[in-house]
Amino acid sequence: MLTNDHAAYIAGAVGKMGYFDLLYDGRHGWPGACWTMKQSAEEALGFNLYDISDKIRSRGWQIASYPLTGTASDITAQRVLVRHGFSRDMADMLIEDHKRSIDYLSQNPPRRKLTREEAGGYSHQKQQSKAKAAQDRAAFYFSNTTASG
């Protein structure tokens, strides 16, 4: 099976849960899926996509949740990317762990929803800052070693 087939399979399962609106269904393009949480579901359940990302991380999955850019920056999306070698069995495990995370959070609602900063995860801006700091340290080190060398 192709990675897009697995992505479409995951998107279909997420869509059937009823809590999410699909932004990208995994077909025609990159092998992934993307969705938002319905406002009514977030209000009724008492948690958000950042909470789900945080909980599913305890099962070993990294599912990114992040705000969209530009005029859609008030919308938080969650996405998965499917790599080569990802199997249907793995897709089923991911879907079940996603459901388990939702069930857990439903039965144990957080006192307050996580924010993007609290949830952690990848940030291009943070990575660029880290890279710049590493370059500055290297430049300082090499300028001091060559001057005394």
ABEGO torsion letter per residue (X at the ends): XBAAAAAAAAAAAAAAAGABBBABAGBGEBBBBBBBBBAAAAAAAGBBAAAAAAAAAAAGBBBBBBBBBEAAAABBBBBBBBBBGBBAAAAAAAAAAAAAAAAAAAABBBABBBBAAAAEEBBAAAAAAAAAAAAAAAAAAAAAAAAAX
